[in-house]
Amino acid sequence: MPRLLAIDYGIKRTGIAVTDELQLIASGLTTVATSELLPFLSAYFTTENVSKVLVGEPKQMNGLPSESAPLINDFVARFQKQFPEILVERVDERFTSKMAFQTLIDSGLKKKQRQNKGLIDEIAATILLQDYLTRKMI
């Protein structure tokens, strides 16, 4: 079974998470510089079978798109042009970064370690993917 991949797209950095081949468990994969995201994905897709990519859709509390939405929409358009065989699904990413930061606190990491924004992005992508898997099973 092909993997699912989740992207927490950011202006500077992008967190990436992936499922196992049975699509049961979400795990953080890495954080890459956003400018290197498409080349990274291209290389990853040559070695791993991915059927769907989830891309976080940032929304404000009132449900309207956030100010970063146009950047993410542009990325999705470029992604679909470069990888037309891979499905893209947008998913609400509200609170994933806050949940990721709380996860770092709960895990007992020291303050200096919690300042690693790349790790927060990777955990946010993992939360986004695990939430998707949970909703899919219900």
C-alpha positions as CSV (number, residue, x, y, z in Angstrom):
1,M,0.0,0.0,0.0
2,P,1.4,3.4,-0.8
3,R,2.3,5.9,1.9
4,L,0.5,9.2,2.7
5,L,2.6,12.3,3.2
6,A,1.7,15.5,5.0
7,I,3.2,19.0,4.5
8,D,3.1,21.8,7.0
9,Y,4.1,24.5,4.5
10,G,5.9,27.6,5.8
11,I,7.5,30.6,4.3
12,K,11.0,29.6,5.4
13,R,10.7,25.9,6.5
14,T,8.3,23.1,5.7
15,G,7.6,20.2,8.0
16,I,7.0,16.8,6.4
17,A,5.5,13.7,7.9
18,V,4.8,10.3,6.4
19,T,2.8,7.1,7.2
20,D,4.1,3.6,7.3
21,E,3.2,1.4,4.3
22,L,0.0,0.2,6.0
23,Q,-1.1,3.8,6.5
24,L,-1.6,3.3,10.3
25,I,1.1,5.4,11.9
26,A,2.2,8.9,11.2
27,S,5.9,9.7,11.8
28,G,7.9,12.9,11.3
29,L,10.1,12.7,8.3
30,T,12.1,15.9,8.2
31,T,12.0,19.7,7.9
32,V,13.3,21.2,4.7
33,A,13.9,24.8,3.5
34,T,10.8,25.7,1.6
35,S,12.9,26.8,-1.3
36,E,14.2,23.2,-1.6
37,L,10.8,21.5,-1.0
38,L,9.9,20.5,-4.6
39,P,13.4,19.0,-5.3
40,F,13.3,17.2,-2.0
41,L,9.9,15.7,-2.8
42,S,11.0,14.8,-6.3
43,A,13.9,12.8,-4.9
44,Y,11.7,11.2,-2.2
45,F,9.1,10.1,-4.7
46,T,11.7,8.2,-6.7
47,T,12.3,5.9,-3.7
48,E,9.0,5.8,-2.0
49,N,5.5,5.1,-3.3
50,V,3.2,8.0,-2.2
51,S,-0.5,8.1,-3.3
52,K,-1.6,11.2,-1.5
53,V,-0.2,14.4,-0.1
54,L,-2.0,16.3,2.6
55,V,-1.3,20.0,2.6
56,G,-2.2,22.1,5.6
57,E,-4.7,24.8,4.9
58,P,-4.2,27.7,7.4
59,K,-7.4,29.3,8.5
60,Q,-8.3,32.1,10.9
61,M,-10.5,31.4,13.9
62,N,-13.5,32.6,11.9
63,G,-12.8,30.0,9.2
64,L,-11.6,32.4,6.6
65,P,-8.2,31.7,4.9
66,S,-5.2,33.2,6.6
67,E,-2.8,35.6,5.0
68,S,-0.4,32.8,4.0
69,A,-3.1,31.0,2.0
70,P,-2.1,32.5,-1.4
71,L,1.5,31.2,-0.9
72,I,0.3,27.7,-0.1
73,N,-2.2,27.8,-3.0
74,D,0.7,28.7,-5.3
75,F,2.7,25.8,-3.9
76,V,-0.2,23.3,-4.4
77,A,-0.6,24.4,-8.1
78,R,3.1,23.9,-8.7
79,F,3.0,20.6,-6.9
80,Q,0.1,19.3,-9.0
81,K,1.8,20.4,-12.2
82,Q,5.0,18.6,-11.3
83,F,3.4,15.5,-9.8
84,P,0.0,15.1,-11.5
85,E,-0.2,11.4,-10.5
86,I,-0.3,12.2,-6.8
87,L,-3.5,13.3,-5.2
88,V,-3.5,16.4,-3.1
89,E,-5.9,17.0,-0.2
90,R,-6.1,20.2,1.8
91,V,-6.7,19.8,5.5
92,D,-7.4,22.3,8.2
93,E,-4.2,22.9,10.2
94,R,-5.5,25.3,12.8
95,F,-3.7,24.7,16.2
96,T,-1.2,22.2,14.9
97,S,1.8,24.4,15.6
98,K,0.5,25.1,19.1
99,M,-0.1,21.4,19.7
100,A,3.4,20.7,18.4
101,F,4.9,23.1,20.8
102,Q,2.9,21.7,23.7
103,T,4.1,18.2,22.7
104,L,7.7,19.4,23.1
105,I,6.9,20.8,26.5
106,D,5.1,17.6,27.6
107,S,8.0,15.5,26.4
108,G,10.3,17.3,28.8
109,L,12.6,19.0,26.4
110,K,14.6,21.9,27.8
111,K,13.7,25.4,26.7
112,K,16.7,25.6,24.4
113,Q,15.6,22.4,22.6
114,R,12.0,23.7,22.3
115,Q,13.3,26.7,20.3
116,N,14.0,24.4,17.3
117,K,11.4,25.7,14.9
118,G,12.2,23.0,12.4
119,L,11.2,20.3,14.9
120,I,8.0,22.2,15.7
121,D,7.2,22.2,11.9
122,E,7.9,18.5,11.6
123,I,5.7,17.6,14.6
124,A,2.9,19.9,13.3
125,A,3.0,17.9,10.0
126,T,2.9,14.7,12.1
127,I,-0.1,15.9,14.1
128,L,-1.9,16.9,10.9
129,L,-1.3,13.4,9.4
130,Q,-2.2,11.5,12.5
131,D,-5.4,13.5,12.8
132,Y,-6.3,12.6,9.2
133,L,-5.6,8.9,9.8
134,T,-7.8,9.0,12.9
135,R,-10.7,10.7,11.1
136,K,-10.3,8.2,8.2
137,M,-10.8,5.3,10.6
138,I,-13.9,6.6,12.2
